[in-house]
Structures are given as C-alpha cells and as structure tokens.
C-alpha cells in the first residue's frame, strides 16, 4: 500500500505542477475545438495539490519504524 501512496502522490503533484505552469504561462488548451478556460486549471491545482498534501501526510504516517 505504501508504494501506491508514493506513486499516486507523485502523480498528483506532477499534474498539479503542470496545471500551475499552464496557469502562470497562460497556455491555451483546445479540446475538440472547445477552449478550456484558465479557471479550470486553477481548480485543478487546488484539488490535485490537496490530494498531494493528503498523500504526503499518509506516507509520513505509514513510515516504517
């Protein structure tokens, strides 16, 4: 289970960082011709960042003695 926690936390942090970079650099994203608004990236940063923080707390809690 610890390996899953580490892997998922790293994945959440990488995606949150990518969304933050998109937000700062104002990179336009088109999905099937629809422009994805920047506020969607802001929400993604908060949510995925929260998952990353929660994952880090669980990793520290389950640290082997």
N, CA and C atoms as a LAMMPS dump frame, in Angstrom:
ITEM: TIMESTEP
0
ITEM: NUMBER OF ATOMS
195
ITEM: BOX BOUNDS ff ff ff
-5.0000000000000000e+02 5.0000000000000000e+02
-5.0000000000000000e+02 5.0000000000000000e+02
-5.0000000000000000e+02 5.0000000000000000e+02
ITEM: ATOMS id mol type element x y z
1 1 1 N 0.822 -1.189 0
2 1 2 C 0 0 0
3 1 3 C 0.869 1.257 0
4 2 1 N 1.998 1.193 0.667
5 2 2 C 2.888 2.352 0.733
6 2 3 C 3.392 2.738 -0.658
7 3 1 N 3.684 1.751 -1.483
8 3 2 C 4.147 2.036 -2.843
9 3 3 C 3.062 2.753 -3.64
10 4 1 N 1.816 2.329 -3.478
11 4 2 C 0.704 3.007 -4.149
12 4 3 C 0.589 4.451 -3.683
13 5 1 N 0.717 4.69 -2.386
14 5 2 C 0.644 6.051 -1.855
15 5 3 C 1.728 6.939 -2.457
16 6 1 N 2.925 6.424 -2.528
17 6 2 C 4.035 7.198 -3.085
18 6 3 C 3.795 7.488 -4.556
19 7 1 N 3.396 6.472 -5.312
20 7 2 C 3.176 6.645 -6.759
21 7 3 C 2.035 7.618 -7.041
22 8 1 N 0.928 7.476 -6.323
23 8 2 C -0.21 8.361 -6.58
24 8 3 C 0.088 9.792 -6.142
25 9 1 N 0.807 9.953 -5.041
26 9 2 C 1.172 11.301 -4.59
27 9 3 C 2.074 11.985 -5.599
28 10 1 N 3.041 11.26 -6.132
29 10 2 C 3.923 11.822 -7.154
30 10 3 C 3.123 12.202 -8.396
31 11 1 N 2.196 11.345 -8.808
32 11 2 C 1.377 11.635 -9.992
33 11 3 C 0.521 12.884 -9.765
34 12 1 N -0.117 12.985 -8.612
35 12 2 C -0.93 14.165 -8.316
36 12 3 C -0.079 15.431 -8.315
37 13 1 N 1.11 15.35 -7.724
38 13 2 C 1.981 16.521 -7.672
39 13 3 C 2.467 16.942 -9.063
40 14 1 N 2.78 15.99 -9.91
41 14 2 C 3.224 16.313 -11.277
42 14 3 C 2.106 16.978 -12.065
43 15 1 N 0.9 16.441 -11.967
44 15 2 C -0.224 17.018 -12.705
45 15 3 C -0.582 18.395 -12.157
46 16 1 N -0.548 18.555 -10.836
47 16 2 C -0.822 19.869 -10.237
48 16 3 C 0.217 20.89 -10.69
49 17 1 N 1.471 20.488 -10.765
50 17 2 C 2.532 21.386 -11.226
51 17 3 C 2.329 21.766 -12.687
52 18 1 N 1.941 20.8 -13.515
53 18 2 C 1.686 21.089 -14.929
54 18 3 C 0.529 22.08 -15.077
55 19 1 N -0.501 21.909 -14.277
56 19 2 C -1.633 22.833 -14.336
57 19 3 C -1.227 24.229 -13.855
58 20 1 N -0.377 24.29 -12.841
59 20 2 C 0.11 25.576 -12.35
60 20 3 C 0.951 26.283 -13.413
61 21 1 N 1.78 25.532 -14.11
62 21 2 C 2.581 26.107 -15.199
63 21 3 C 1.662 26.621 -16.295
64 22 1 N 0.635 25.858 -16.638
65 22 2 C -0.325 26.308 -17.647
66 22 3 C -0.99 27.606 -17.213
67 23 1 N -1.322 27.692 -15.941
68 23 2 C -1.99 28.878 -15.406
69 23 3 C -1.067 30.101 -15.443
70 24 1 N 0.176 29.925 -15.027
71 24 2 C 1.122 31.038 -14.987
72 24 3 C 1.491 31.512 -16.392
73 25 1 N 1.734 30.559 -17.294
74 25 2 C 2.148 30.91 -18.659
75 25 3 C 0.971 31.202 -19.587
76 26 1 N -0.24 31.003 -19.097
77 26 2 C -1.463 31.237 -19.865
78 26 3 C -1.468 30.477 -21.196
79 27 1 N -1.156 29.204 -21.125
80 27 2 C -1.112 28.347 -22.307
81 27 3 C -2.541 27.982 -22.718
82 28 1 N -2.914 28.265 -23.966
83 28 2 C -4.267 27.894 -24.4
84 28 3 C -4.374 26.381 -24.652
85 29 1 N -5.501 25.822 -24.269
86 29 2 C -5.755 24.396 -24.479
87 29 3 C -7.078 24.253 -25.206
88 30 1 N -7.065 23.489 -26.294
89 30 2 C -8.282 23.2 -27.048
90 30 3 C -8.606 21.722 -26.938
91 31 1 N -9.836 21.419 -26.597
92 31 2 C -10.305 20.038 -26.55
93 31 3 C -11.486 19.931 -27.496
94 32 1 N -11.275 19.245 -28.595
95 32 2 C -12.318 19.054 -29.604
96 32 3 C -12.901 20.395 -30.067
97 33 1 N -12.014 21.391 -30.235
98 33 2 C -12.442 22.695 -30.708
99 33 3 C -12.946 23.629 -29.621
100 34 1 N -13.027 23.149 -28.391
101 34 2 C -13.503 23.962 -27.272
102 34 3 C -12.307 24.453 -26.463
103 35 1 N -12.255 25.741 -26.189
104 35 2 C -11.168 26.32 -25.417
105 35 3 C -11.417 26.099 -23.925
106 36 1 N -10.473 25.445 -23.256
107 36 2 C -10.592 25.182 -21.824
108 36 3 C -10.179 26.445 -21.07
109 37 1 N -11.048 26.992 -20.21
110 37 2 C -10.728 28.233 -19.506
111 37 3 C -9.625 28.041 -18.459
112 38 1 N -8.926 29.132 -18.159
113 38 2 C -7.839 29.078 -17.188
114 38 3 C -8.337 28.78 -15.777
115 39 1 N -9.558 29.189 -15.458
116 39 2 C -10.059 28.922 -14.111
117 39 3 C -10.166 27.414 -13.848
118 40 1 N -10.318 26.622 -14.886
119 40 2 C -10.364 25.169 -14.703
120 40 3 C -9.011 24.655 -14.195
121 41 1 N -7.931 25.258 -14.69
122 41 2 C -6.604 24.876 -14.206
123 41 3 C -6.401 25.305 -12.759
124 42 1 N -6.969 26.452 -12.387
125 42 2 C -6.852 26.912 -11
126 42 3 C -7.538 25.925 -10.058
127 43 1 N -8.703 25.453 -10.448
128 43 2 C -9.416 24.458 -9.636
129 43 3 C -8.612 23.164 -9.571
130 44 1 N -8.039 22.763 -10.703
131 44 2 C -7.238 21.535 -10.738
132 44 3 C -6.02 21.647 -9.823
133 45 1 N -5.377 22.809 -9.795
134 45 2 C -4.212 23 -8.925
135 45 3 C -4.615 22.829 -7.461
136 46 1 N -5.725 23.413 -7.073
137 46 2 C -6.169 23.328 -5.674
138 46 3 C -6.541 21.887 -5.312
139 47 1 N -7.329 21.246 -6.158
140 47 2 C -7.795 19.887 -5.853
141 47 3 C -6.635 18.894 -5.869
142 48 1 N -5.847 18.892 -6.936
143 48 2 C -4.749 17.936 -7.042
144 48 3 C -3.644 18.233 -6.032
145 49 1 N -3.432 19.516 -5.749
146 49 2 C -2.474 19.868 -4.704
147 49 3 C -2.929 19.346 -3.349
148 50 1 N -4.225 19.438 -3.097
149 50 2 C -4.777 18.89 -1.853
150 50 3 C -4.598 17.387 -1.758
151 51 1 N -4.809 16.701 -2.873
152 51 2 C -4.585 15.25 -2.887
153 51 3 C -3.118 14.93 -2.625
154 52 1 N -2.225 15.731 -3.196
155 52 2 C -0.798 15.524 -2.978
156 52 3 C -0.409 15.727 -1.522
157 53 1 N -0.946 16.766 -0.902
158 53 2 C -0.658 17.025 0.513
159 53 3 C -1.222 15.897 1.384
160 54 1 N -2.431 15.474 1.093
161 54 2 C -3.029 14.377 1.861
162 54 3 C -2.208 13.097 1.702
163 55 1 N -1.735 12.85 0.488
164 55 2 C -0.894 11.677 0.255
165 55 3 C 0.41 11.746 1.025
166 56 1 N 1.027 12.928 1.057
167 56 2 C 2.28 13.077 1.807
168 56 3 C 2.043 12.831 3.302
169 57 1 N 0.932 13.314 3.821
170 57 2 C 0.626 13.077 5.237
171 57 3 C 0.464 11.584 5.528
172 58 1 N -0.197 10.866 4.609
173 58 2 C -0.362 9.422 4.807
174 58 3 C 0.964 8.685 4.687
175 59 1 N 1.818 9.142 3.784
176 59 2 C 3.132 8.494 3.639
177 59 3 C 3.931 8.652 4.918
178 60 1 N 3.914 9.845 5.482
179 60 2 C 4.652 10.075 6.725
180 60 3 C 4.061 9.252 7.857
181 61 1 N 2.732 9.141 7.903
182 61 2 C 2.064 8.358 8.948
183 61 3 C 2.405 6.876 8.873
184 62 1 N 2.545 6.365 7.655
185 62 2 C 2.774 4.914 7.477
186 62 3 C 4.255 4.58 7.347
187 63 1 N 5.122 5.521 7.72
188 63 2 C 6.562 5.282 7.623
189 63 3 C 6.945 4.098 8.507
190 64 1 N 7.746 3.173 7.964
191 64 2 C 8.169 2.035 8.788
192 64 3 C 9.071 2.488 9.941
193 65 1 N 8.949 1.8 11.046
194 65 2 C 9.714 2.184 12.254
195 65 3 C 11.163 1.818 12.152
